């Protein structure tokens, strides 16, 4: 066989042929898997939009397409904050959901009891989103005038998750989307507590029937969405089942594009907050991100932490996510934060945790629901380990899912050849060994020499067109626990020797 194929082997007439072909000279050096974020959620009930997936680059774009104050918009505000410390250049794709046909919005209200003794300013906070300020004067204020002011103040802020309507004696509030996830809306009135007027708040409830996520998941296709945000509530276990089924399939040998799905939880009572993950012991797809006692919407809590997790996973895959500060979230009170024993209990039950440092929510342990009974070190517990596996799969794909390997002549290790396209089992072993060295250098695995010693390849005994290869790797650990024994004593001085 000729060394060059620039000119057909059958050519006779005089000619010069020079073929230009890219040659990958990385020499086994790995590439980090580019992370991708998928957001599954609803637009505003009053907006008209298509449900075809779409890549987006800003919160304003999402709001324009799917409605201000919708779950998609509120999540996008955390992924693309105005200060620029969001997901950066990581691609974000929206998978829009429409309200279920039988869905019901959540509803609440605010009733003022006007007895103003001095002029004072007030704002209405809806999941930590501030309305415009309004002033109740010292004289002349009526219930009707205050209700009108509250209604206008709320509706003046586009990102509000509720729509206010003037009920003359009461300010009625309705969520901008339908479903049980809208029951996470929390209302507060902030202002003077001594100026006479008080406000009775009925927190929004009654949201029913989340939309089905099947159509959204069916659109993912062959794209490797590595991290998905679920804008529905974590208590919707029917939806979690669908994510789990979909995600388990992505681990398949012919798909090999695993992902994790993040949902939010803001409950402060540990046993209640961990109930859902604790009941899903074999679920390695779903992840619960928490902020105990926060009045942020749960999916907003998850979106902000995902913005931090995604960037670390993209830029330094073997790095865990501890102490990543989720600025922009409002933590619960100090008394609502989980102690170390409670956080340890949560992780063992399949729930992620946070710590509040100087008033800022910090990511702590980020884990899937996976915790089979009796297994002290669950294989799929930590999200960072799944990210490491994603990267290993990605680099194996870079080696073998190529024209160089697809359909190449396959011959035994001891057979001489002049065919540059021919492959041998030892060729595959060498390619994997080079990858393993680079995985070790990048701290994605430990003991690459052991992994290389446990890499084998052979031509199948029943099918001459099949190459079988196996390799065993040990994922690197992470310094999540640092144990230090500090021993101390006292210096008593050295006795003076008298000559």
C-alpha positions as CSV (number, residue, x, y, z in Angstrom):
1,X,0.0,0.0,0.0
2,X,1.3,3.5,-0.9
3,X,2.3,5.8,1.9
4,X,0.3,8.7,0.4
5,X,-3.3,8.7,-0.9
6,X,-3.2,12.2,-2.3
7,X,-3.3,10.8,-5.8
8,X,-5.5,7.7,-6.6
9,X,-3.5,4.5,-6.8
10,X,-4.8,3.8,-10.3
11,X,-3.5,7.2,-11.7
12,X,-0.9,6.9,-14.6
13,X,-0.5,10.4,-16.1
14,X,2.0,12.8,-14.6
15,X,0.6,14.9,-11.7
16,X,1.5,16.3,-8.3
17,X,-1.1,15.8,-5.6
18,X,-0.8,17.3,-2.1
19,X,-3.5,16.5,0.3
20,X,-4.0,18.7,3.4
21,X,-5.4,16.8,6.4
22,X,-5.6,17.9,10.0
23,X,-3.6,15.7,12.3
24,X,-4.4,15.6,16.0
25,X,-1.0,15.9,17.7
26,X,-2.3,16.1,21.3
27,X,-0.5,12.8,21.9
28,X,-3.2,11.5,24.2
29,X,-3.8,14.8,26.0
30,X,-7.4,15.0,27.1
31,X,-9.9,17.7,26.6
32,X,-12.4,18.8,29.3
33,X,-16.0,18.1,28.4
34,X,-17.7,21.4,27.7
35,X,-20.6,21.7,30.1
36,X,-24.1,22.6,28.9
37,X,-27.1,23.8,31.0
38,X,-30.7,22.9,30.1
39,X,-33.6,24.7,31.8
40,X,-37.0,23.0,31.9
41,X,-39.8,25.3,33.0
42,X,-42.8,27.3,32.2
43,X,-43.4,30.7,30.7
44,X,-46.0,33.1,31.9
45,X,-49.6,31.9,31.5
46,X,-50.5,35.1,29.6
47,X,-47.6,34.7,27.1
48,X,-47.8,33.0,23.8
49,X,-44.7,31.0,22.9
50,X,-43.5,27.9,21.2
51,X,-42.3,24.8,23.0
52,X,-39.4,24.1,20.8
53,X,-36.1,24.2,22.6
54,X,-34.0,27.3,22.2
55,X,-30.5,28.4,23.2
56,X,-30.6,31.7,25.1
57,X,-27.9,34.2,26.2
58,X,-29.6,36.6,28.6
59,X,-32.5,36.9,31.1
60,X,-34.0,39.7,29.0
61,X,-34.2,37.4,26.0
62,X,-35.9,34.7,28.1
63,X,-38.3,37.3,29.6
64,X,-39.2,38.6,26.1
65,X,-39.8,35.2,24.8
66,X,-41.6,33.5,27.7
67,X,-42.9,36.3,29.9
68,X,-41.5,38.5,32.7
69,X,-41.8,36.8,36.1
70,X,-42.2,33.4,34.7
71,X,-40.2,30.4,36.1
72,X,-38.0,30.5,33.0
73,X,-37.3,34.2,33.4
74,X,-36.7,33.9,37.2
75,X,-34.3,31.0,36.7
76,X,-32.5,32.9,33.9
77,X,-31.9,35.9,36.2
78,X,-29.8,33.6,38.3
79,X,-27.9,32.0,35.4
80,X,-27.4,35.4,33.7
81,X,-27.2,38.0,36.5
82,X,-26.7,41.6,35.6
83,X,-23.3,41.6,37.4
84,X,-22.0,38.9,35.0
85,X,-21.0,36.3,37.5
86,X,-23.3,33.6,36.1
87,X,-22.6,30.7,33.7
88,X,-20.4,32.8,31.5
89,X,-20.0,31.2,28.1
90,X,-21.6,27.9,29.0
91,X,-24.4,27.2,26.6
92,X,-27.9,27.5,28.1
93,X,-30.8,25.9,26.4
94,X,-34.4,26.5,27.4
95,X,-36.9,23.6,27.1
96,X,-40.3,25.5,27.5
97,X,-43.3,23.9,29.1
98,X,-46.9,25.2,28.7
99,X,-49.3,25.1,31.6
100,X,-51.2,21.9,32.0
101,X,-54.7,22.2,30.6
102,X,-56.1,21.5,34.1
103,X,-53.5,23.5,35.9
104,X,-54.5,26.0,38.5
105,X,-52.5,29.1,39.6
106,X,-51.8,29.7,43.3
107,X,-53.6,32.7,44.9
108,X,-53.2,34.8,48.0
109,X,-54.0,38.3,49.1
110,X,-53.0,41.3,51.3
111,X,-55.6,43.1,53.4
112,X,-54.6,46.4,55.0
113,X,-56.1,47.7,58.2
114,X,-55.5,51.4,57.9
115,X,-54.9,53.5,61.1
116,X,-51.9,55.6,60.0
117,X,-50.5,58.0,62.6
118,X,-47.5,59.2,60.6
119,X,-46.4,59.1,56.9
120,X,-44.3,56.0,56.2
121,X,-42.9,54.1,53.2
122,X,-43.6,50.4,52.4
123,X,-42.5,47.8,49.9
124,X,-44.0,44.4,49.2
125,X,-41.5,41.6,48.8
126,X,-42.4,38.6,46.7
127,X,-39.7,35.9,47.1
128,X,-37.2,38.6,47.8
129,X,-38.2,40.7,44.7
130,X,-39.1,44.2,45.8
131,X,-42.1,46.1,44.6
132,X,-41.9,49.8,44.1
133,X,-42.1,51.8,47.3
134,X,-45.4,53.4,48.2
135,X,-46.2,55.9,50.9
136,X,-49.2,55.9,53.3
137,X,-49.7,59.5,54.4
138,X,-50.4,60.4,58.0
139,X,-54.0,61.6,57.2
140,X,-56.5,60.8,54.5
141,X,-55.5,57.2,53.7
142,X,-58.3,54.7,53.2
143,X,-58.3,51.0,52.7
144,X,-59.2,51.5,49.1
145,X,-56.4,54.0,48.5
146,X,-53.8,51.7,50.1
147,X,-55.0,48.7,48.1
148,X,-54.7,50.7,44.9
149,X,-51.2,51.7,45.9
150,X,-50.1,48.1,46.6
151,X,-51.6,46.9,43.4
152,X,-49.8,49.5,41.3
153,X,-46.5,49.0,43.3
154,X,-46.5,45.2,42.6
155,X,-47.4,45.4,39.0
156,X,-44.8,48.1,38.3
157,X,-42.0,45.5,38.7
158,X,-42.0,43.2,35.7
159,X,-40.1,40.4,37.3
160,X,-42.6,39.9,40.0
161,X,-43.9,36.2,40.0
162,X,-47.4,37.4,40.7
163,X,-50.1,39.7,39.2
164,X,-51.9,41.9,41.6
165,X,-55.6,43.0,41.2
166,X,-57.4,45.6,43.1
167,X,-60.3,44.1,45.1
168,X,-61.2,47.5,46.7
169,X,-60.7,46.1,50.3
170,X,-58.0,43.6,49.4
171,X,-55.1,43.3,47.1
172,X,-55.5,39.9,45.3
173,X,-52.4,38.1,44.1
174,X,-52.2,35.3,41.5
175,X,-49.1,33.4,40.3
176,X,-48.0,34.1,36.7
177,X,-48.0,30.4,36.0
178,X,-50.1,27.4,36.9
179,X,-49.1,24.3,38.9
180,X,-48.1,23.1,42.3
181,X,-44.7,24.8,41.9
182,X,-46.4,28.2,42.3
183,X,-47.2,27.3,45.9
184,X,-43.6,28.3,46.7
185,X,-44.4,32.0,46.4
186,X,-43.9,33.9,49.7
187,X,-45.3,37.4,50.3
188,X,-43.9,40.0,52.8
189,X,-44.7,43.6,53.6
190,X,-41.7,45.6,54.8
191,X,-42.1,49.1,56.4
192,X,-42.9,50.8,59.6
193,X,-44.4,48.7,62.4
194,X,-45.3,51.7,64.5
195,X,-47.1,53.9,62.1
196,X,-50.5,52.3,62.7
197,X,-51.4,50.4,59.5
198,X,-51.1,46.6,59.6
199,X,-51.3,44.1,56.8
200,X,-52.9,40.6,56.9
201,X,-51.3,38.3,54.4
202,X,-52.7,35.1,53.0
203,X,-49.8,33.3,51.5
204,X,-50.5,32.0,48.0
205,X,-51.8,28.4,47.9
206,X,-54.0,26.3,45.7
207,X,-51.6,25.8,42.7
208,X,-52.4,22.5,41.1
209,X,-51.1,20.2,38.3
210,X,-47.6,20.8,37.0
211,X,-47.1,20.3,33.3
212,X,-45.7,17.1,31.8
213,X,-42.0,17.2,30.9
214,X,-42.1,14.4,28.3
215,X,-42.1,16.7,25.3
216,X,-39.2,18.7,26.7
217,X,-37.1,15.5,27.3
218,X,-37.9,14.2,23.9
219,X,-36.2,17.2,22.3
220,X,-32.8,16.6,23.9
221,X,-31.8,14.1,21.3
222,X,-28.1,13.5,20.7
223,X,-27.0,16.8,22.3
224,X,-25.0,16.3,25.5
225,X,-26.9,18.4,28.1
226,X,-24.7,17.8,31.1
227,X,-26.7,19.7,33.8
228,X,-30.4,20.3,33.8
229,X,-32.5,22.6,35.9
230,X,-36.0,21.5,36.9
231,X,-38.2,24.5,37.5
232,X,-41.0,22.4,39.0
233,X,-41.1,21.5,42.7
234,X,-39.1,18.6,44.1
235,X,-42.2,17.2,45.7
236,X,-43.5,16.3,42.2
237,X,-42.2,12.8,42.3
238,X,-44.0,11.9,39.1
239,X,-41.7,14.4,37.3
240,X,-38.7,13.1,39.2
241,X,-39.5,9.6,38.0
242,X,-39.4,10.9,34.4
243,X,-36.1,12.6,34.9
244,X,-34.7,9.4,36.4
245,X,-35.9,7.2,33.6
246,X,-34.5,9.6,31.0
247,X,-31.2,10.1,32.8
248,X,-30.7,6.4,33.4
249,X,-31.0,5.9,29.7
250,X,-28.3,8.5,29.1
251,X,-25.8,6.2,30.8
252,X,-26.5,3.5,28.2
253,X,-23.5,2.2,26.3
254,X,-24.9,3.4,22.9
255,X,-25.8,6.9,24.3
256,X,-23.1,7.5,26.8
257,X,-24.2,11.1,27.6
258,X,-25.1,11.0,31.3
259,X,-26.6,14.1,33.0
260,X,-27.8,15.3,36.4
261,X,-31.0,17.2,37.1
262,X,-31.2,19.9,39.8
263,X,-34.3,20.8,41.8
264,X,-34.6,23.3,44.7
265,X,-35.7,22.9,48.3
266,X,-36.0,25.6,51.0
267,X,-37.5,23.7,53.9
268,X,-35.7,24.4,57.2
269,X,-36.8,21.2,59.0
270,X,-34.2,18.6,58.1
271,X,-36.4,15.5,58.2
272,X,-39.0,17.2,56.1
273,X,-36.6,18.7,53.6
274,X,-34.8,15.4,53.0
275,X,-37.9,13.2,52.7
276,X,-38.0,13.1,48.9
277,X,-34.4,12.2,48.3
278,X,-34.3,9.7,51.2
279,X,-37.1,7.7,49.5
280,X,-35.3,7.5,46.2
281,X,-32.2,5.4,47.1
282,X,-31.2,4.3,43.6
283,X,-31.7,7.6,41.8
284,X,-28.4,8.8,40.5
285,X,-29.9,11.4,38.2
286,X,-31.8,13.8,40.5
287,X,-30.1,16.3,42.8
288,X,-31.7,18.5,45.4
289,X,-30.0,21.9,46.1
290,X,-31.1,23.6,49.3
291,X,-31.2,26.9,51.2
292,X,-32.9,26.2,54.5
293,X,-35.4,28.8,55.5
294,X,-34.9,31.0,52.4
295,X,-37.9,32.7,50.9
296,X,-36.4,32.6,47.5
297,X,-38.4,30.3,45.1
298,X,-36.9,26.8,45.3
299,X,-36.0,26.7,41.6
300,X,-34.3,30.1,42.0
301,X,-32.2,28.6,44.8
302,X,-31.2,25.7,42.5
303,X,-30.5,28.0,39.5
304,X,-28.1,30.2,41.5
305,X,-26.1,27.3,42.8
306,X,-26.1,25.6,39.4
307,X,-24.5,28.8,38.0
308,X,-21.6,28.2,40.4
309,X,-21.4,24.4,40.0
310,X,-21.6,24.5,36.2
311,X,-18.6,26.9,35.9
312,X,-16.4,24.8,38.2
313,X,-17.4,21.6,36.3
314,X,-16.6,23.3,33.0
315,X,-13.2,24.8,33.9
316,X,-11.8,22.3,36.5
317,X,-13.9,19.0,36.4
318,X,-12.2,17.2,39.3
319,X,-12.8,20.1,41.6
320,X,-15.7,19.8,44.1
321,X,-18.0,22.8,44.7
322,X,-17.6,23.5,48.4
323,X,-17.5,27.2,49.4
324,X,-18.8,28.4,46.1
325,X,-20.7,31.5,47.2
326,X,-24.3,31.7,45.8
327,X,-24.5,35.5,46.1
328,X,-28.0,36.8,45.3
329,X,-29.8,34.2,47.4
330,X,-31.3,35.3,50.8
331,X,-30.6,32.7,53.5
332,X,-33.0,31.8,56.2
333,X,-32.3,32.9,59.8
334,X,-29.3,31.6,61.7
335,X,-31.5,29.3,63.7
336,X,-32.9,27.7,60.6
337,X,-29.4,26.7,59.3
338,X,-28.5,23.0,59.6
339,X,-25.8,22.0,62.1
340,X,-23.0,19.7,61.0
341,X,-24.8,16.6,62.3
342,X,-27.9,17.7,60.4
343,X,-25.9,18.3,57.2
344,X,-24.3,14.9,57.6
345,X,-27.7,13.3,58.0
346,X,-28.9,15.1,54.9
347,X,-26.0,13.9,52.7
348,X,-26.4,10.3,53.9
349,X,-30.1,10.7,52.9
350,X,-29.3,12.0,49.4
351,X,-29.7,15.7,49.9
352,X,-27.1,18.4,49.1
353,X,-26.3,21.0,51.7
354,X,-25.2,24.6,52.1
355,X,-23.4,26.7,54.8
356,X,-24.1,30.4,55.4
357,X,-20.9,32.4,55.8
358,X,-21.1,36.1,56.6
359,X,-24.7,36.1,55.4
360,X,-23.9,34.5,52.1
361,X,-25.2,31.0,51.0
362,X,-22.2,28.8,50.2
363,X,-22.4,25.5,48.4
364,X,-21.3,22.6,50.6
365,X,-21.9,19.0,49.6
366,X,-23.5,18.5,46.2
367,X,-24.9,15.0,46.0
368,X,-27.4,13.0,44.0
369,X,-30.3,11.1,45.7
370,X,-28.2,7.8,45.2
371,X,-27.6,6.1,48.6
372,X,-28.5,2.3,48.5
373,X,-29.2,0.8,51.8
374,X,-26.0,-0.7,53.4
375,X,-23.6,1.0,51.0
376,X,-21.3,3.3,53.0
377,X,-19.6,4.8,49.9
378,X,-22.3,5.0,47.1
379,X,-20.7,5.1,43.7
380,X,-22.9,7.8,42.3
381,X,-23.3,10.0,45.4
382,X,-21.2,13.0,44.5
383,X,-22.0,15.1,41.5
384,X,-18.3,15.8,41.0
385,X,-17.6,12.1,40.5
386,X,-20.3,12.0,37.8
387,X,-18.6,15.0,36.1
388,X,-15.3,13.1,36.2
389,X,-17.0,10.1,34.5
390,X,-18.6,12.4,32.0
391,X,-15.1,13.6,31.1
392,X,-13.7,10.1,30.8
393,X,-16.5,9.0,28.5
394,X,-16.0,12.2,26.4
395,X,-12.3,11.5,25.9
396,X,-12.9,7.8,25.0
397,X,-15.4,9.1,22.4
398,X,-12.7,11.5,21.1
399,X,-10.4,8.5,20.5
400,X,-12.7,5.9,19.1
401,X,-15.7,7.7,17.6
402,X,-13.5,8.9,14.7
403,X,-12.9,8.1,11.0
404,X,-9.5,6.8,12.1
405,X,-11.1,3.9,14.0
406,X,-14.4,3.5,12.3
407,X,-14.1,0.5,9.9
408,X,-10.3,0.4,10.1
409,X,-8.6,-3.0,9.2
410,X,-8.3,-5.1,12.4
411,X,-5.4,-7.5,12.7
412,X,-3.6,-9.4,15.5
413,X,-0.9,-7.7,17.5
414,X,1.9,-9.9,16.0
415,X,1.0,-9.4,12.4
416,X,3.2,-7.1,10.3
417,X,1.5,-4.6,8.0
418,X,2.2,-1.7,5.6
419,X,-1.3,-0.4,5.8
420,X,-1.3,2.8,7.9
421,X,-5.0,2.5,8.5
422,X,-4.7,-0.9,10.2
423,X,-5.4,-1.2,13.9
424,X,-4.4,-3.8,16.4
425,X,-5.6,-4.5,19.9
426,X,-2.3,-3.1,21.3
427,X,-3.0,0.1,19.3
428,X,-6.2,0.6,21.2
429,X,-4.4,-0.2,24.5
430,X,-1.7,2.4,23.7
431,X,-4.4,5.0,22.9
432,X,-6.2,4.4,26.1
433,X,-2.9,4.4,28.1
434,X,-2.0,7.8,26.8
435,X,-5.4,9.1,27.8
436,X,-5.0,7.6,31.3
437,X,-1.7,9.4,31.7
438,X,-3.4,12.7,30.9
439,X,-6.4,11.9,33.1
440,X,-3.9,11.4,36.0
441,X,-2.0,14.6,35.2
442,X,-5.3,16.5,35.4
443,X,-6.3,14.8,38.7
444,X,-9.4,13.2,37.2
445,X,-8.2,9.8,38.2
446,X,-5.7,8.3,40.7
447,X,-3.0,5.7,40.0
448,X,-2.9,5.8,36.2
449,X,-0.2,3.2,36.2
450,X,-2.6,0.7,37.8
451,X,-5.3,1.7,35.3
452,X,-2.9,1.0,32.4
453,X,-2.0,-2.3,33.8
454,X,-5.7,-3.2,33.9
455,X,-6.4,-2.2,30.3
456,X,-6.8,-5.0,27.9
457,X,-8.0,-5.4,24.3
458,X,-8.7,-8.4,21.9
459,X,-10.3,-9.2,18.6
460,X,-13.5,-11.0,19.4
461,X,-13.3,-14.8,19.1
462,X,-16.8,-14.9,17.4
463,X,-16.7,-11.8,15.3
464,X,-13.6,-10.7,13.4
465,X,-15.0,-7.2,13.0
466,X,-15.3,-6.6,16.7
467,X,-12.7,-5.2,19.1
468,X,-13.3,-5.7,22.8
469,X,-11.5,-3.4,25.2
470,X,-11.8,-3.0,29.0
471,X,-10.1,-0.5,31.3
472,X,-10.5,0.1,35.0
473,X,-9.9,3.5,36.6
474,X,-9.9,4.8,40.1
475,X,-11.5,8.3,40.3
476,X,-9.6,10.9,42.3
477,X,-11.0,11.8,45.7
478,X,-11.7,15.3,47.0
479,X,-10.7,17.0,50.2
480,X,-14.2,17.3,51.5
481,X,-13.2,16.2,55.0
482,X,-10.0,17.5,56.6
483,X,-9.2,15.9,60.0
484,X,-6.5,17.6,62.2
485,X,-5.4,16.7,65.7
486,X,-4.0,19.7,67.5
487,X,-1.9,18.8,70.5
488,X,-0.7,21.5,72.9
489,X,1.2,21.9,76.1
490,X,2.9,24.7,78.1
491,X,6.5,26.0,78.2
492,X,7.7,26.0,81.7
493,X,11.1,27.5,81.1
494,X,14.5,25.9,81.5
495,X,16.0,25.6,85.0
496,X,19.0,27.9,85.5
497,X,22.2,26.0,86.3
498,X,24.2,27.7,89.0
499,X,28.0,27.1,88.7
